[in-house]
Amino acid sequence: MKSETVKNAIAANLAALQETLAVSMSRAAEAHEAMKAGEQNQAIGTVIGLDTELENALALYRAAIALHQGGR
């Protein structure tokens, strides 16, 4: 059975992943709305930096998986 420390670390990573993806989703939705309003510059400005957020999300995901698999 996994230690409580590992379980807590997995839970923390998944909570951070959820928050990161929620922010990313919100930014993408805002950009989409800007495009529908014909505001291309605003749309692109809204999503600039999204790649970093998504890389952070991937890192959180990988950390949670690695922690889960660590006991195997």
mmCIF file as Biopython writes it, N, C-alpha, C and O atoms, coordinates in Angstrom:
data_model
#
loop_
_atom_site.group_PDB
_atom_site.id
_atom_site.type_symbol
_atom_site.label_atom_id
_atom_site.label_alt_id
_atom_site.label_comp_id
_atom_site.label_asym_id
_atom_site.label_entity_id
_atom_site.label_seq_id
_atom_site.pdbx_PDB_ins_code
_atom_site.Cartn_x
_atom_site.Cartn_y
_atom_site.Cartn_z
_atom_site.occupancy
_atom_site.B_iso_or_equiv
_atom_site.auth_seq_id
_atom_site.auth_asym_id
_atom_site.pdbx_PDB_model_num
ATOM 1   N N  . MET A ? 1  ? 0.840   -1.185 0.000   1.0 0.0 1  A 1 
ATOM 2   C CA . MET A ? 1  ? 0.000   0.000  0.000   1.0 0.0 1  A 1 
ATOM 3   C C  . MET A ? 1  ? 0.887   1.252  0.000   1.0 0.0 1  A 1 
ATOM 4   O O  . MET A ? 1  ? 1.922   1.294  0.666   1.0 0.0 1  A 1 
ATOM 5   N N  . LYS A ? 2  ? 0.476   2.235  -0.733  1.0 0.0 2  A 1 
ATOM 6   C CA . LYS A ? 2  ? 1.234   3.477  -0.837  1.0 0.0 2  A 1 
ATOM 7   C C  . LYS A ? 2  ? 1.206   4.226  0.495   1.0 0.0 2  A 1 
ATOM 8   O O  . LYS A ? 2  ? 0.218   4.194  1.229   1.0 0.0 2  A 1 
ATOM 9   N N  . SER A ? 3  ? 2.307   4.892  0.779   1.0 0.0 3  A 1 
ATOM 10  C CA . SER A ? 3  ? 2.358   5.689  1.999   1.0 0.0 3  A 1 
ATOM 11  C C  . SER A ? 3  ? 1.440   6.900  1.860   1.0 0.0 3  A 1 
ATOM 12  O O  . SER A ? 3  ? 1.108   7.327  0.754   1.0 0.0 3  A 1 
ATOM 13  N N  . GLU A ? 4  ? 1.051   7.427  2.975   1.0 0.0 4  A 1 
ATOM 14  C CA . GLU A ? 4  ? 0.206   8.624  2.970   1.0 0.0 4  A 1 
ATOM 15  C C  . GLU A ? 4  ? 0.927   9.793  2.313   1.0 0.0 4  A 1 
ATOM 16  O O  . GLU A ? 4  ? 0.297   10.624 1.658   1.0 0.0 4  A 1 
ATOM 17  N N  . THR A ? 5  ? 2.223   9.861  2.481   1.0 0.0 5  A 1 
ATOM 18  C CA . THR A ? 5  ? 3.006   10.938 1.863   1.0 0.0 5  A 1 
ATOM 19  C C  . THR A ? 5  ? 2.884   10.882 0.347   1.0 0.0 5  A 1 
ATOM 20  O O  . THR A ? 5  ? 2.680   11.910 -0.300  1.0 0.0 5  A 1 
ATOM 21  N N  . VAL A ? 6  ? 3.008   9.688  -0.222  1.0 0.0 6  A 1 
ATOM 22  C CA . VAL A ? 6  ? 2.904   9.533  -1.677  1.0 0.0 6  A 1 
ATOM 23  C C  . VAL A ? 6  ? 1.486   9.855  -2.127  1.0 0.0 6  A 1 
ATOM 24  O O  . VAL A ? 6  ? 1.292   10.543 -3.129  1.0 0.0 6  A 1 
ATOM 25  N N  . LYS A ? 7  ? 0.493   9.361  -1.389  1.0 0.0 7  A 1 
ATOM 26  C CA . LYS A ? 7  ? -0.902  9.650  -1.746  1.0 0.0 7  A 1 
ATOM 27  C C  . LYS A ? 7  ? -1.170  11.150 -1.710  1.0 0.0 7  A 1 
ATOM 28  O O  . LYS A ? 7  ? -1.839  11.689 -2.591  1.0 0.0 7  A 1 
ATOM 29  N N  . ASN A ? 8  ? -0.646  11.817 -0.691  1.0 0.0 8  A 1 
ATOM 30  C CA . ASN A ? 8  ? -0.838  13.265 -0.594  1.0 0.0 8  A 1 
ATOM 31  C C  . ASN A ? 8  ? -0.133  13.998 -1.727  1.0 0.0 8  A 1 
ATOM 32  O O  . ASN A ? 8  ? -0.651  14.984 -2.251  1.0 0.0 8  A 1 
ATOM 33  N N  . ALA A ? 9  ? 1.039   13.521 -2.102  1.0 0.0 9  A 1 
ATOM 34  C CA . ALA A ? 9  ? 1.779   14.138 -3.207  1.0 0.0 9  A 1 
ATOM 35  C C  . ALA A ? 9  ? 1.028   13.956 -4.527  1.0 0.0 9  A 1 
ATOM 36  O O  . ALA A ? 9  ? 0.945   14.884 -5.332  1.0 0.0 9  A 1 
ATOM 37  N N  . ILE A ? 10 ? 0.490   12.774 -4.740  1.0 0.0 10 A 1 
ATOM 38  C CA . ILE A ? 10 ? -0.305  12.523 -5.955  1.0 0.0 10 A 1 
ATOM 39  C C  . ILE A ? 10 ? -1.525  13.437 -5.972  1.0 0.0 10 A 1 
ATOM 40  O O  . ILE A ? 10 ? -1.837  14.053 -6.991  1.0 0.0 10 A 1 
ATOM 41  N N  . ALA A ? 11 ? -2.206  13.517 -4.841  1.0 0.0 11 A 1 
ATOM 42  C CA . ALA A ? 11 ? -3.397  14.374 -4.754  1.0 0.0 11 A 1 
ATOM 43  C C  . ALA A ? 11 ? -3.041  15.833 -5.023  1.0 0.0 11 A 1 
ATOM 44  O O  . ALA A ? 11 ? -3.780  16.531 -5.716  1.0 0.0 11 A 1 
ATOM 45  N N  . ALA A ? 12 ? -1.918  16.300 -4.483  1.0 0.0 12 A 1 
ATOM 46  C CA . ALA A ? 12 ? -1.496  17.683 -4.701  1.0 0.0 12 A 1 
ATOM 47  C C  . ALA A ? 12 ? -1.177  17.932 -6.170  1.0 0.0 12 A 1 
ATOM 48  O O  . ALA A ? 12 ? -1.538  18.975 -6.716  1.0 0.0 12 A 1 
ATOM 49  N N  . ASN A ? 13 ? -0.505  16.987 -6.809  1.0 0.0 13 A 1 
ATOM 50  C CA . ASN A ? 13 ? -0.196  17.131 -8.232  1.0 0.0 13 A 1 
ATOM 51  C C  . ASN A ? 13 ? -1.462  17.158 -9.068  1.0 0.0 13 A 1 
ATOM 52  O O  . ASN A ? 13 ? -1.567  17.945 -10.009 1.0 0.0 13 A 1 
ATOM 53  N N  . LEU A ? 14 ? -2.421  16.310 -8.737  1.0 0.0 14 A 1 
ATOM 54  C CA . LEU A ? 14 ? -3.667  16.280 -9.506  1.0 0.0 14 A 1 
ATOM 55  C C  . LEU A ? 14 ? -4.490  17.541 -9.281  1.0 0.0 14 A 1 
ATOM 56  O O  . LEU A ? 14 ? -5.144  18.025 -10.204 1.0 0.0 14 A 1 
ATOM 57  N N  . ALA A ? 15 ? -4.465  18.075 -8.071  1.0 0.0 15 A 1 
ATOM 58  C CA . ALA A ? 15 ? -5.174  19.339 -7.807  1.0 0.0 15 A 1 
ATOM 59  C C  . ALA A ? 15 ? -4.537  20.473 -8.603  1.0 0.0 15 A 1 
ATOM 60  O O  . ALA A ? 15 ? -5.238  21.299 -9.187  1.0 0.0 15 A 1 
ATOM 61  N N  . ALA A ? 16 ? -3.216  20.507 -8.624  1.0 0.0 16 A 1 
ATOM 62  C CA . ALA A ? 16 ? -2.517  21.536 -9.399  1.0 0.0 16 A 1 
ATOM 63  C C  . ALA A ? 16 ? -2.768  21.346 -10.891 1.0 0.0 16 A 1 
ATOM 64  O O  . ALA A ? 16 ? -2.913  22.324 -11.624 1.0 0.0 16 A 1 
ATOM 65  N N  . LEU A ? 17 ? -2.820  20.107 -11.340 1.0 0.0 17 A 1 
ATOM 66  C CA . LEU A ? 17 ? -3.119  19.813 -12.743 1.0 0.0 17 A 1 
ATOM 67  C C  . LEU A ? 17 ? -4.511  20.322 -13.100 1.0 0.0 17 A 1 
ATOM 68  O O  . LEU A ? 17 ? -4.704  20.943 -14.145 1.0 0.0 17 A 1 
ATOM 69  N N  . GLN A ? 18 ? -5.468  20.058 -12.233 1.0 0.0 18 A 1 
ATOM 70  C CA . GLN A ? 18 ? -6.838  20.514 -12.474 1.0 0.0 18 A 1 
ATOM 71  C C  . GLN A ? 18 ? -6.887  22.039 -12.591 1.0 0.0 18 A 1 
ATOM 72  O O  . GLN A ? 18 ? -7.524  22.572 -13.500 1.0 0.0 18 A 1 
ATOM 73  N N  . GLU A ? 19 ? -6.227  22.728 -11.689 1.0 0.0 19 A 1 
ATOM 74  C CA . GLU A ? 19 ? -6.221  24.188 -11.716 1.0 0.0 19 A 1 
ATOM 75  C C  . GLU A ? 19 ? -5.522  24.718 -12.970 1.0 0.0 19 A 1 
ATOM 76  O O  . GLU A ? 19 ? -6.005  25.655 -13.606 1.0 0.0 19 A 1 
ATOM 77  N N  . THR A ? 20 ? -4.398  24.123 -13.317 1.0 0.0 20 A 1 
ATOM 78  C CA . THR A ? 20 ? -3.657  24.552 -14.497 1.0 0.0 20 A 1 
ATOM 79  C C  . THR A ? 20 ? -4.494  24.378 -15.756 1.0 0.0 20 A 1 
ATOM 80  O O  . THR A ? 20 ? -4.546  25.271 -16.601 1.0 0.0 20 A 1 
ATOM 81  N N  . LEU A ? 21 ? -5.145  23.235 -15.877 1.0 0.0 21 A 1 
ATOM 82  C CA . LEU A ? 21 ? -5.976  22.992 -17.065 1.0 0.0 21 A 1 
ATOM 83  C C  . LEU A ? 21 ? -7.213  23.885 -17.085 1.0 0.0 21 A 1 
ATOM 84  O O  . LEU A ? 21 ? -7.662  24.298 -18.154 1.0 0.0 21 A 1 
ATOM 85  N N  . ALA A ? 22 ? -7.760  24.181 -15.920 1.0 0.0 22 A 1 
ATOM 86  C CA . ALA A ? 22 ? -8.922  25.066 -15.858 1.0 0.0 22 A 1 
ATOM 87  C C  . ALA A ? 22 ? -8.548  26.468 -16.339 1.0 0.0 22 A 1 
ATOM 88  O O  . ALA A ? 22 ? -9.298  27.092 -17.090 1.0 0.0 22 A 1 
ATOM 89  N N  . VAL A ? 23 ? -7.395  26.956 -15.908 1.0 0.0 23 A 1 
ATOM 90  C CA . VAL A ? 23 ? -6.927  28.271 -16.358 1.0 0.0 23 A 1 
ATOM 91  C C  . VAL A ? 23 ? -6.673  28.249 -17.860 1.0 0.0 23 A 1 
ATOM 92  O O  . VAL A ? 23 ? -7.037  29.186 -18.571 1.0 0.0 23 A 1 
ATOM 93  N N  . SER A ? 24 ? -6.051  27.184 -18.338 1.0 0.0 24 A 1 
ATOM 94  C CA . SER A ? 24 ? -5.778  27.064 -19.775 1.0 0.0 24 A 1 
ATOM 95  C C  . SER A ? 24 ? -7.073  27.016 -20.573 1.0 0.0 24 A 1 
ATOM 96  O O  . SER A ? 24 ? -7.183  27.650 -21.623 1.0 0.0 24 A 1 
ATOM 97  N N  . MET A ? 25 ? -8.031  26.283 -20.088 1.0 0.0 25 A 1 
ATOM 98  C CA . MET A ? 25 ? -9.317  26.192 -20.777 1.0 0.0 25 A 1 
ATOM 99  C C  . MET A ? 25 ? -10.001 27.550 -20.819 1.0 0.0 25 A 1 
ATOM 100 O O  . MET A ? 25 ? -10.579 27.930 -21.838 1.0 0.0 25 A 1 
ATOM 101 N N  . SER A ? 26 ? -9.935  28.269 -19.725 1.0 0.0 26 A 1 
ATOM 102 C CA . SER A ? 26 ? -10.545 29.591 -19.664 1.0 0.0 26 A 1 
ATOM 103 C C  . SER A ? 26 ? -9.893  30.549 -20.666 1.0 0.0 26 A 1 
ATOM 104 O O  . SER A ? 26 ? -10.581 31.311 -21.346 1.0 0.0 26 A 1 
ATOM 105 N N  . ARG A ? 27 ? -8.574  30.502 -20.747 1.0 0.0 27 A 1 
ATOM 106 C CA . ARG A ? 27 ? -7.863  31.358 -21.698 1.0 0.0 27 A 1 
ATOM 107 C C  . ARG A ? 27 ? -8.213  30.990 -23.133 1.0 0.0 27 A 1 
ATOM 108 O O  . ARG A ? 27 ? -8.396  31.873 -23.971 1.0 0.0 27 A 1 
ATOM 109 N N  . ALA A ? 28 ? -8.309  29.699 -23.424 1.0 0.0 28 A 1 
ATOM 110 C CA . ALA A ? 28 ? -8.669  29.266 -24.778 1.0 0.0 28 A 1 
ATOM 111 C C  . ALA A ? 28 ? -10.086 29.718 -25.122 1.0 0.0 28 A 1 
ATOM 112 O O  . ALA A ? 28 ? -10.343 30.161 -26.242 1.0 0.0 28 A 1 
ATOM 113 N N  . ALA A ? 29 ? -10.997 29.607 -24.169 1.0 0.0 29 A 1 
ATOM 114 C CA . ALA A ? 29 ? -12.376 30.043 -24.409 1.0 0.0 29 A 1 
ATOM 115 C C  . ALA A ? 29 ? -12.433 31.549 -24.644 1.0 0.0 29 A 1 
ATOM 116 O O  . ALA A ? 29 ? -13.162 32.024 -25.516 1.0 0.0 29 A 1 
ATOM 117 N N  . GLU A ? 30 ? -11.658 32.295 -23.858 1.0 0.0 30 A 1 
ATOM 118 C CA . GLU A ? 30 ? -11.614 33.750 -24.037 1.0 0.0 30 A 1 
ATOM 119 C C  . GLU A ? 30 ? -11.059 34.095 -25.417 1.0 0.0 30 A 1 
ATOM 120 O O  . GLU A ? 30 ? -11.569 34.993 -26.087 1.0 0.0 30 A 1 
ATOM 121 N N  . ALA A ? 31 ? -10.027 33.390 -25.835 1.0 0.0 31 A 1 
ATOM 122 C CA . ALA A ? 31 ? -9.444  33.626 -27.153 1.0 0.0 31 A 1 
ATOM 123 C C  . ALA A ? 31 ? -10.441 33.296 -28.256 1.0 0.0 31 A 1 
ATOM 124 O O  . ALA A ? 31 ? -10.538 34.014 -29.251 1.0 0.0 31 A 1 
ATOM 125 N N  . HIS A ? 32 ? -11.166 32.225 -28.078 1.0 0.0 32 A 1 
ATOM 126 C CA . HIS A ? 32 ? -12.176 31.834 -29.072 1.0 0.0 32 A 1 
ATOM 127 C C  . HIS A ? 32 ? -13.252 32.910 -29.196 1.0 0.0 32 A 1 
ATOM 128 O O  . HIS A ? 32 ? -13.672 33.255 -30.300 1.0 0.0 32 A 1 
ATOM 129 N N  . GLU A ? 33 ? -13.688 33.430 -28.068 1.0 0.0 33 A 1 
ATOM 130 C CA . GLU A ? 33 ? -14.695 34.490 -28.097 1.0 0.0 33 A 1 
ATOM 131 C C  . GLU A ? 33 ? -14.149 35.742 -28.795 1.0 0.0 33 A 1 
ATOM 132 O O  . GLU A ? 33 ? -14.866 36.403 -29.546 1.0 0.0 33 A 1 
ATOM 133 N N  . ALA A ? 34 ? -12.894 36.056 -28.543 1.0 0.0 34 A 1 
ATOM 134 C CA . ALA A ? 34 ? -12.283 37.213 -29.213 1.0 0.0 34 A 1 
ATOM 135 C C  . ALA A ? 34 ? -12.248 37.000 -30.724 1.0 0.0 34 A 1 
ATOM 136 O O  . ALA A ? 34 ? -12.521 37.927 -31.486 1.0 0.0 34 A 1 
ATOM 137 N N  . MET A ? 35 ? -11.918 35.804 -31.155 1.0 0.0 35 A 1 
ATOM 138 C CA . MET A ? 35 ? -11.895 35.517 -32.599 1.0 0.0 35 A 1 
ATOM 139 C C  . MET A ? 35 ? -13.288 35.641 -33.199 1.0 0.0 35 A 1 
ATOM 140 O O  . MET A ? 35 ? -13.448 36.174 -34.298 1.0 0.0 35 A 1 
ATOM 141 N N  . LYS A ? 36 ? -14.292 35.153 -32.484 1.0 0.0 36 A 1 
ATOM 142 C CA . LYS A ? 36 ? -15.666 35.262 -32.992 1.0 0.0 36 A 1 
ATOM 143 C C  . LYS A ? 36 ? -16.080 36.723 -33.131 1.0 0.0 36 A 1 
ATOM 144 O O  . LYS A ? 36 ? -16.924 37.065 -33.960 1.0 0.0 36 A 1 
ATOM 145 N N  . ALA A ? 37 ? -15.473 37.586 -32.303 1.0 0.0 37 A 1 
ATOM 146 C CA . ALA A ? 37 ? -15.769 39.020 -32.372 1.0 0.0 37 A 1 
ATOM 147 C C  . ALA A ? 37 ? -14.857 39.732 -33.358 1.0 0.0 37 A 1 
ATOM 148 O O  . ALA A ? 37 ? -14.902 40.957 -33.471 1.0 0.0 37 A 1 
ATOM 149 N N  . GLY A ? 38 ? -14.028 38.972 -34.077 1.0 0.0 38 A 1 
ATOM 150 C CA . GLY A ? 38 ? -13.152 39.561 -35.076 1.0 0.0 38 A 1 
ATOM 151 C C  . GLY A ? 38 ? -11.886 40.175 -34.507 1.0 0.0 38 A 1 
ATOM 152 O O  . GLY A ? 38 ? -11.212 40.945 -35.191 1.0 0.0 38 A 1 
ATOM 153 N N  . GLU A ? 39 ? -11.557 39.852 -33.280 1.0 0.0 39 A 1 
ATOM 154 C CA . GLU A ? 39 ? -10.393 40.425 -32.599 1.0 0.0 39 A 1 
ATOM 155 C C  . GLU A ? 39 ? -9.232  39.419 -32.581 1.0 0.0 39 A 1 
ATOM 156 O O  . GLU A ? 39 ? -8.928  38.815 -31.552 1.0 0.0 39 A 1 
ATOM 157 N N  . GLN A ? 40 ? -8.605  39.261 -33.727 1.0 0.0 40 A 1 
ATOM 158 C CA . GLN A ? 40 ? -7.527  38.281 -33.857 1.0 0.0 40 A 1 
ATOM 159 C C  . GLN A ? 40 ? -6.335  38.606 -32.963 1.0 0.0 40 A 1 
ATOM 160 O O  . GLN A ? 40 ? -5.799  37.712 -32.310 1.0 0.0 40 A 1 
ATOM 161 N N  . ASN A ? 41 ? -5.912  39.867 -32.921 1.0 0.0 41 A 1 
ATOM 162 C CA . ASN A ? 41 ? -4.768  40.229 -32.079 1.0 0.0 41 A 1 
ATOM 163 C C  . ASN A ? 41 ? -5.039  39.928 -30.610 1.0 0.0 41 A 1 
ATOM 164 O O  . ASN A ? 41 ? -4.176  39.406 -29.904 1.0 0.0 41 A 1 
ATOM 165 N N  . GLN A ? 42 ? -6.233  40.257 -30.162 1.0 0.0 42 A 1 
ATOM 166 C CA . GLN A ? 42 ? -6.600  39.964 -28.771 1.0 0.0 42 A 1 
ATOM 167 C C  . GLN A ? 42 ? -6.614  38.455 -28.524 1.0 0.0 42 A 1 
ATOM 168 O O  . GLN A ? 42 ? -6.153  37.985 -27.484 1.0 0.0 42 A 1 
ATOM 169 N N  . ALA A ? 43 ? -7.141  37.712 -29.478 1.0 0.0 43 A 1 
ATOM 170 C CA . ALA A ? 43 ? -7.214  36.253 -29.338 1.0 0.0 43 A 1 
ATOM 171 C C  . ALA A ? 43 ? -5.814  35.651 -29.205 1.0 0.0 43 A 1 
ATOM 172 O O  . ALA A ? 43 ? -5.559  34.839 -28.316 1.0 0.0 43 A 1 
ATOM 173 N N  . ILE A ? 44 ? -4.924  36.053 -30.087 1.0 0.0 44 A 1 
ATOM 174 C CA . ILE A ? 44 ? -3.568  35.503 -30.048 1.0 0.0 44 A 1 
ATOM 175 C C  . ILE A ? 44 ? -2.841  35.980 -28.799 1.0 0.0 44 A 1 
ATOM 176 O O  . ILE A ? 44 ? -2.111  35.211 -28.173 1.0 0.0 44 A 1 
ATOM 177 N N  . GLY A ? 45 ? -3.034  37.233 -28.437 1.0 0.0 45 A 1 
ATOM 178 C CA . GLY A ? 45 ? -2.433  37.739 -27.211 1.0 0.0 45 A 1 
ATOM 179 C C  . GLY A ? 45 ? -2.896  36.971 -25.986 1.0 0.0 45 A 1 
ATOM 180 O O  . GLY A ? 45 ? -2.142  36.796 -25.029 1.0 0.0 45 A 1 
ATOM 181 N N  . THR A ? 46 ? -4.130  36.517 -26.022 1.0 0.0 46 A 1 
ATOM 182 C CA . THR A ? 46 ? -4.691  35.751 -24.903 1.0 0.0 46 A 1 
ATOM 183 C C  . THR A ? 46 ? -4.057  34.379 -24.774 1.0 0.0 46 A 1 
ATOM 184 O O  . THR A ? 46 ? -3.883  33.877 -23.664 1.0 0.0 46 A 1 
ATOM 185 N N  . VAL A ? 47 ? -3.710  33.768 -25.898 1.0 0.0 47 A 1 
ATOM 186 C CA . VAL A ? 47 ? -3.159  32.404 -25.825 1.0 0.0 47 A 1 
ATOM 187 C C  . VAL A ? 47 ? -1.635  32.359 -25.813 1.0 0.0 47 A 1 
ATOM 188 O O  . VAL A ? 47 ? -1.052  31.294 -25.610 1.0 0.0 47 A 1 
ATOM 189 N N  . ILE A ? 48 ? -0.980  33.509 -26.029 1.0 0.0 48 A 1 
ATOM 190 C CA . ILE A ? 48 ? 0.482   33.494 -25.939 1.0 0.0 48 A 1 
ATOM 191 C C  . ILE A ? 48 ? 0.868   33.072 -24.519 1.0 0.0 48 A 1 
ATOM 192 O O  . ILE A ? 48 ? 0.339   33.590 -23.535 1.0 0.0 48 A 1 
ATOM 193 N N  . GLY A ? 49 ? 1.771   32.150 -24.438 1.0 0.0 49 A 1 
ATOM 194 C CA . GLY A ? 49 ? 2.193   31.617 -23.147 1.0 0.0 49 A 1 
ATOM 195 C C  . GLY A ? 49 ? 1.437   30.365 -22.739 1.0 0.0 49 A 1 
ATOM 196 O O  . GLY A ? 49 ? 1.786   29.714 -21.754 1.0 0.0 49 A 1 
ATOM 197 N N  . LEU A ? 50 ? 0.403   30.029 -23.498 1.0 0.0 50 A 1 
ATOM 198 C CA . LEU A ? 50 ? -0.369  28.835 -23.181 1.0 0.0 50 A 1 
ATOM 199 C C  . LEU A ? 50 ? 0.489   27.581 -23.295 1.0 0.0 50 A 1 
ATOM 200 O O  . LEU A ? 50 ? 0.263   26.604 -22.582 1.0 0.0 50 A 1 
ATOM 201 N N  . ASP A ? 51 ? 1.469   27.608 -24.185 1.0 0.0 51 A 1 
ATOM 202 C CA . ASP A ? 51 ? 2.353   26.453 -24.320 1.0 0.0 51 A 1 
ATOM 203 C C  . ASP A ? 51 ? 3.081   26.158 -23.009 1.0 0.0 51 A 1 
ATOM 204 O O  . ASP A ? 51 ? 3.270   24.994 -22.654 1.0 0.0 51 A 1 
ATOM 205 N N  . THR A ? 52 ? 3.481   27.186 -22.304 1.0 0.0 52 A 1 
ATOM 206 C CA . THR A ? 52 ? 4.155   26.983 -21.019 1.0 0.0 52 A 1 
ATOM 207 C C  . THR A ? 52 ? 3.196   26.383 -19.994 1.0 0.0 52 A 1 
ATOM 208 O O  . THR A ? 52 ? 3.566   25.478 -19.246 1.0 0.0 52 A 1 
ATOM 209 N N  . GLU A ? 53 ? 1.978   26.883 -19.963 1.0 0.0 53 A 1 
ATOM 210 C CA . GLU A ? 53 ? 0.977   26.331 -19.039 1.0 0.0 53 A 1 
ATOM 211 C C  . GLU A ? 53 ? 0.717   24.854 -19.347 1.0 0.0 53 A 1 
ATOM 212 O O  . GLU A ? 53 ? 0.602   24.033 -18.437 1.0 0.0 53 A 1 
ATOM 213 N N  . LEU A ? 54 ? 0.628   24.528 -20.629 1.0 0.0 54 A 1 
ATOM 214 C CA . LEU A ? 54 ? 0.369   23.141 -21.005 1.0 0.0 54 A 1 
ATOM 215 C C  . LEU A ? 54 ? 1.567   22.241 -20.700 1.0 0.0 54 A 1 
ATOM 216 O O  . LEU A ? 54 ? 1.397   21.079 -20.331 1.0 0.0 54 A 1 
ATOM 217 N N  . GLU A ? 55 ? 2.775   22.778 -20.854 1.0 0.0 55 A 1 
ATOM 218 C CA . GLU A ? 55 ? 3.966   22.017 -20.460 1.0 0.0 55 A 1 
ATOM 219 C C  . GLU A ? 55 ? 3.971   21.773 -18.951 1.0 0.0 55 A 1 
ATOM 220 O O  . GLU A ? 55 ? 4.339   20.692 -18.491 1.0 0.0 55 A 1 
ATOM 221 N N  . ASN A ? 56 ? 3.563   22.776 -18.193 1.0 0.0 56 A 1 
ATOM 222 C CA . ASN A ? 56 ? 3.455   22.605 -16.738 1.0 0.0 56 A 1 
ATOM 223 C C  . ASN A ? 56 ? 2.419   21.550 -16.396 1.0 0.0 56 A 1 
ATOM 224 O O  . ASN A ? 56 ? 2.628   20.743 -15.491 1.0 0.0 56 A 1 
ATOM 225 N N  . ALA A ? 57 ? 1.306   21.552 -17.112 1.0 0.0 57 A 1 
ATOM 226 C CA . ALA A ? 57 ? 0.268   20.550 -16.882 1.0 0.0 57 A 1 
ATOM 227 C C  . ALA A ? 57 ? 0.810   19.153 -17.175 1.0 0.0 57 A 1 
ATOM 228 O O  . ALA A ? 57 ? 0.548   18.212 -16.426 1.0 0.0 57 A 1 
ATOM 229 N N  . LEU A ? 58 ? 1.555   19.021 -18.252 1.0 0.0 58 A 1 
ATOM 230 C CA . LEU A ? 58 ? 2.138   17.732 -18.593 1.0 0.0 58 A 1 
ATOM 231 C C  . LEU A ? 58 ? 3.121   17.279 -17.514 1.0 0.0 58 A 1 
ATOM 232 O O  . LEU A ? 58 ? 3.160   16.101 -17.161 1.0 0.0 58 A 1 
ATOM 233 N N  . ALA A ? 59 ? 3.909   18.210 -16.995 1.0 0.0 59 A 1 
ATOM 234 C CA . ALA A ? 59 ? 4.860   17.870 -15.933 1.0 0.0 59 A 1 
ATOM 235 C C  . ALA A ? 59 ? 4.129   17.401 -14.671 1.0 0.0 59 A 1 
ATOM 236 O O  . ALA A ? 59 ? 4.564   16.451 -14.020 1.0 0.0 59 A 1 
ATOM 237 N N  . LEU A ? 60 ? 3.039   18.053 -14.331 1.0 0.0 60 A 1 
ATOM 238 C CA . LEU A ? 60 ? 2.248   17.641 -13.164 1.0 0.0 60 A 1 
ATOM 239 C C  . LEU A ? 60 ? 1.657   16.249 -13.369 1.0 0.0 60 A 1 
ATOM 240 O O  . LEU A ? 60 ? 1.669   15.415 -12.463 1.0 0.0 60 A 1 
ATOM 241 N N  . TYR A ? 61 ? 1.141   16.013 -14.571 1.0 0.0 61 A 1 
ATOM 242 C CA . TYR A ? 61 ? 0.601   14.701 -14.912 1.0 0.0 61 A 1 
ATOM 243 C C  . TYR A ? 61 ? 1.681   13.624 -14.774 1.0 0.0 61 A 1 
ATOM 244 O O  . TYR A ? 61 ? 1.470   12.584 -14.150 1.0 0.0 61 A 1 
ATOM 245 N N  . ARG A ? 62 ? 2.833   13.899 -15.368 1.0 0.0 62 A 1 
ATOM 246 C CA . ARG A ? 62 ? 3.926   12.913 -15.322 1.0 0.0 62 A 1 
ATOM 247 C C  . ARG A ? 62 ? 4.400   12.668 -13.894 1.0 0.0 62 A 1 
ATOM 248 O O  . ARG A ? 62 ? 4.739   11.541 -13.534 1.0 0.0 62 A 1 
ATOM 249 N N  . ALA A ? 63 ? 4.423   13.712 -13.090 1.0 0.0 63 A 1 
ATOM 250 C CA . ALA A ? 63 ? 4.841   13.546 -11.687 1.0 0.0 63 A 1 
ATOM 251 C C  . ALA A ? 63 ? 3.855   12.660 -10.942 1.0 0.0 63 A 1 
ATOM 252 O O  . ALA A ? 63 ? 4.262   11.791 -10.171 1.0 0.0 63 A 1 
ATOM 253 N N  . ALA A ? 64 ? 2.568   12.869 -11.163 1.0 0.0 64 A 1 
ATOM 254 C CA . ALA A ? 64 ? 1.554   12.047 -10.499 1.0 0.0 64 A 1 
ATOM 255 C C  . ALA A ? 64 ? 1.682   10.583 -10.924 1.0 0.0 64 A 1 
ATOM 256 O O  . ALA A ? 64 ? 1.586   9.679  -10.093 1.0 0.0 64 A 1 
ATOM 257 N N  . ILE A ? 65 ? 1.896   10.357 -12.216 1.0 0.0 65 A 1 
ATOM 258 C CA . ILE A ? 65 ? 2.059   8.991  -12.709 1.0 0.0 65 A 1 
ATOM 259 C C  . ILE A ? 65 ? 3.329   8.350  -12.143 1.0 0.0 65 A 1 
ATOM 260 O O  . ILE A ? 65 ? 3.316   7.189  -11.736 1.0 0.0 65 A 1 
ATOM 261 N N  . ALA A ? 66 ? 4.413   9.109  -12.122 1.0 0.0 66 A 1 
ATOM 262 C CA . ALA A ? 66 ? 5.670   8.591  -11.597 1.0 0.0 66 A 1 
ATOM 263 C C  . ALA A ? 66 ? 5.541   8.224  -10.109 1.0 0.0 66 A 1 
ATOM 264 O O  . ALA A ? 66 ? 6.051   7.194  -9.667  1.0 0.0 66 A 1 
ATOM 265 N N  . LEU A ? 67 ? 4.865   9.066  -9.363  1.0 0.0 67 A 1 
ATOM 266 C CA . LEU A ? 67 ? 4.652   8.761  -7.941  1.0 0.0 67 A 1 
ATOM 267 C C  . LEU A ? 67 ? 3.826   7.489  -7.787  1.0 0.0 67 A 1 
ATOM 268 O O  . LEU A ? 67 ? 4.111   6.651  -6.932  1.0 0.0 67 A 1 
ATOM 269 N N  . HIS A ? 68 ? 2.813   7.357  -8.613  1.0 0.0 68 A 1 
ATOM 270 C CA . HIS A ? 68 ? 1.958   6.170  -8.556  1.0 0.0 68 A 1 
ATOM 271 C C  . HIS A ? 68 ? 2.735   4.912  -8.885  1.0 0.0 68 A 1 
ATOM 272 O O  . HIS A ? 68 ? 2.558   3.878  -8.241  1.0 0.0 68 A 1 
ATOM 273 N N  . GLN A ? 69 ? 3.593   4.999  -9.885  1.0 0.0 69 A 1 
ATOM 274 C CA . GLN A ? 69 ? 4.334   3.827  -10.333 1.0 0.0 69 A 1 
ATOM 275 C C  . GLN A ? 69 ? 5.592   3.575  -9.504  1.0 0.0 69 A 1 
ATOM 276 O O  . GLN A ? 69 ? 6.227   2.530  -9.653  1.0 0.0 69 A 1 
ATOM 277 N N  . GLY A ? 70 ? 5.954   4.499  -8.650  1.0 0.0 70 A 1 
ATOM 278 C CA . GLY A ? 70 ? 7.171   4.395  -7.875  1.0 0.0 70 A 1 
ATOM 279 C C  . GLY A ? 70 ? 7.281   3.163  -6.998  1.0 0.0 70 A 1 
ATOM 280 O O  . GLY A ? 70 ? 8.386   2.702  -6.710  1.0 0.0 70 A 1 
ATOM 281 N N  . GLY A ? 71 ? 6.174   2.637  -6.581  1.0 0.0 71 A 1 
ATOM 282 C CA . GLY A ? 71 ? 6.181   1.482  -5.683  1.0 0.0 71 A 1 
ATOM 283 C C  . GLY A ? 71 ? 6.213   0.148  -6.394  1.0 0.0 71 A 1 
ATOM 284 O O  . GLY A ? 71 ? 6.158   -0.906 -5.761  1.0 0.0 71 A 1 
ATOM 285 N N  . ARG A ? 72 ? 6.303   0.197  -7.708  1.0 0.0 72 A 1 
ATOM 286 C CA . ARG A ? 72 ? 6.256   -1.061 -8.472  1.0 0.0 72 A 1 
ATOM 287 C C  . ARG A ? 72 ? 7.614   -1.609 -8.735  1.0 0.0 72 A 1 
ATOM 288 O O  . ARG A ? 72 ? 7.746   -2.659 -9.364  1.0 0.0 72 A 1 
#
